[in-house]
Amino acid sequence: MTPDHKHRILILGASGFIGNALYKELCSYFSTFGTYHVTNPAFELNKHFFQYRVEEDDIFEILEAVKPSIIISCLRGDFHAQVIAHRHMAEYVVAHDCKILFLSSANVFDAYSKFPSYEDDKTLSGSIYGHFKIKIENMLMRLPKKKVVIVRLPMIFGTQSPRVKVLKQHIADKTAIEVFPNLIMNVTTDFKLTQQIHYIINRNKHGIFHLGSSDLVHHDDFIMEMVTLITSENVHFKQVYTTNEDRYLAVIPKLNPLPKHLQICSTELLEELNNYMNYNP
Ligand SMILES: NC(=O)c1ccc[n+]([C@@H]2O[C@H](COP(=O)([O-])OP(=O)(O)OC[C@H]3O[C@@H](n4cnc5c(N)ncnc54)[C@H](OP(=O)(O)O)[C@@H]3O)[C@@H](O)[C@H]2O)c1
């Protein structure tokens, strides 16, 4: 299939777990470019990839080289440097025919623990990570509405996700896996997320999207079920109680739901993982 020249997409953090899944999803349909941080010969040889260190490099140079019509921000790195980089991106977005899609997190609500959160709920965080995401969200929300997409994500579990890799490592090392019995959350996969973002781009959507599973799970039950898909051996779990009461960390759609086929429930996620494990034991 020839790429659709309607958009030039720049993915910041395209070597990472989500950024790379997005690159693979979008590159056959759009002119897609990406950044990586750690030197990697495979990316160096790819003319669509740029090395970018958020603490040292000027994002303007990459923006000028790519001239994106959509920027997707999937970065990690120093928070202060990321805030400055997003300020520069916001300036670019205002001055050009360009929109920005920012990967935010359920942690923007982590100071509210009594209920799940909806798109128009006020953000409030008790964590440094949550504060940092709120700061960038607020900066982007000052841009023209149609130029901004904020997707708030719960924990993402995919076959290649760092979270599943950590579980496997604990199982291999026979070390305890921490679970949080009081934590009620929703979840998603890289597989569903990339389809959802592709849809948001195709339909030229803007605004805030809560891209978590339609159901809620207890962290301990979910992780234990996931572990039974990975191994039949006995695994040691360490129960961690951060409060005496149940605590929610869940982003539920109300204002901006996606079509049914783009929604996911936690059992589908576990089935997807199970299928993968059966083919890649
Ligand atoms: N994974 C989740 O469960 C989850 C949940 C909610 C929100 N999010 C958000 O989704 C985004 C992507 O997360 P992810 O899990 O895909 O992260 P990841 O796998 O760690 O990927 C991070 C990306 O940022 C790049 N990077 C790291 N440090 C950098 C630096 N100093 N300068 C420039 N680039 C740097 C990495 O490059 P290298 O590969 O070269 O190191 C990689 O491309 C993040 O903004 C995260 O907050 C993730």
PDBQT file of the ligand as one rigid body, heavy atoms in Angstrom, charges set to zero:
ROOT
HETATM    1  N1  LIG A 301       3.724   1.926  29.196  1.00  0.00    +0.000 N 
HETATM    2  C1  LIG A 301       2.690   2.282  29.961  1.00  0.00    +0.000 C 
HETATM    3  O1  LIG A 301       2.088   1.447  30.682  1.00  0.00    +0.000 OA
HETATM    4  C2  LIG A 301       2.207   3.725  29.932  1.00  0.00    +0.000 A 
HETATM    5  C3  LIG A 301       1.045   4.071  30.638  1.00  0.00    +0.000 A 
HETATM    6  C4  LIG A 301       0.593   5.385  30.608  1.00  0.00    +0.000 A 
HETATM    7  C5  LIG A 301       1.284   6.359  29.877  1.00  0.00    +0.000 A 
HETATM    8  N2  LIG A 301       2.426   6.001  29.212  1.00  0.00    +0.000 N 
HETATM    9  C6  LIG A 301       3.138   7.063  28.474  1.00  0.00    +0.000 C 
HETATM   10  O2  LIG A 301       3.407   6.634  27.153  1.00  0.00    +0.000 OA
HETATM   11  C7  LIG A 301       4.658   7.181  26.690  1.00  0.00    +0.000 C 
HETATM   12  C8  LIG A 301       5.527   6.060  26.122  1.00  0.00    +0.000 C 
HETATM   13  O3  LIG A 301       5.749   5.076  27.128  1.00  0.00    +0.000 OA
HETATM   14  P1  LIG A 301       6.509   3.696  26.810  1.00  0.00    +0.000 P 
HETATM   15  O4  LIG A 301       6.070   2.721  27.840  1.00  0.00    +0.000 OA
HETATM   16  O5  LIG A 301       6.392   3.367  25.372  1.00  0.00    +0.000 OA
HETATM   17  O6  LIG A 301       8.018   4.134  27.146  1.00  0.00    +0.000 OA
HETATM   18  P2  LIG A 301       9.405   3.489  26.641  1.00  0.00    +0.000 P 
HETATM   19  O7  LIG A 301       9.213   2.120  26.091  1.00  0.00    +0.000 OA
HETATM   20  O8  LIG A 301      10.364   3.665  27.782  1.00  0.00    +0.000 OA
HETATM   21  O9  LIG A 301       9.828   4.466  25.427  1.00  0.00    +0.000 OA
HETATM   22  C9  LIG A 301      10.230   5.786  25.682  1.00  0.00    +0.000 C 
HETATM   23  C10 LIG A 301      10.728   6.428  24.418  1.00  0.00    +0.000 C 
HETATM   24  O10 LIG A 301      11.352   7.684  24.788  1.00  0.00    +0.000 OA
HETATM   25  C11 LIG A 301      12.728   7.661  24.388  1.00  0.00    +0.000 C 
HETATM   26  N3  LIG A 301      13.532   8.332  25.393  1.00  0.00    +0.000 N 
HETATM   27  C12 LIG A 301      13.850   7.898  26.639  1.00  0.00    +0.000 A 
HETATM   28  N4  LIG A 301      14.640   8.810  27.265  1.00  0.00    +0.000 NA
HETATM   29  C13 LIG A 301      14.812   9.817  26.383  1.00  0.00    +0.000 A 
HETATM   30  C14 LIG A 301      15.536  11.041  26.427  1.00  0.00    +0.000 A 
HETATM   31  N5  LIG A 301      16.253  11.384  27.501  1.00  0.00    +0.000 N 
HETATM   32  N6  LIG A 301      15.505  11.855  25.327  1.00  0.00    +0.000 NA
HETATM   33  C15 LIG A 301      14.781  11.517  24.221  1.00  0.00    +0.000 A 
HETATM   34  N7  LIG A 301      14.084  10.363  24.122  1.00  0.00    +0.000 NA
HETATM   35  C16 LIG A 301      14.096   9.533  25.197  1.00  0.00    +0.000 A 
HETATM   36  C17 LIG A 301      13.097   6.200  24.276  1.00  0.00    +0.000 C 
HETATM   37  O11 LIG A 301      14.241   6.070  23.417  1.00  0.00    +0.000 OA
HETATM   38  P3  LIG A 301      15.201   4.732  23.499  1.00  0.00    +0.000 P 
HETATM   39  O12 LIG A 301      14.318   3.575  23.090  1.00  0.00    +0.000 OA
HETATM   40  O13 LIG A 301      16.277   4.996  22.548  1.00  0.00    +0.000 OA
HETATM   41  O14 LIG A 301      15.630   4.650  24.933  1.00  0.00    +0.000 OA
HETATM   42  C18 LIG A 301      11.826   5.613  23.693  1.00  0.00    +0.000 C 
HETATM   43  O15 LIG A 301      11.773   5.886  22.304  1.00  0.00    +0.000 OA
HETATM   44  C19 LIG A 301       5.294   7.908  27.879  1.00  0.00    +0.000 C 
HETATM   45  O16 LIG A 301       5.055   9.271  27.740  1.00  0.00    +0.000 OA
HETATM   46  C20 LIG A 301       4.502   7.349  29.082  1.00  0.00    +0.000 C 
HETATM   47  O17 LIG A 301       4.402   8.312  30.106  1.00  0.00    +0.000 OA
HETATM   48  C21 LIG A 301       2.895   4.727  29.204  1.00  0.00    +0.000 A 
ENDROOT
TORSDOF 0
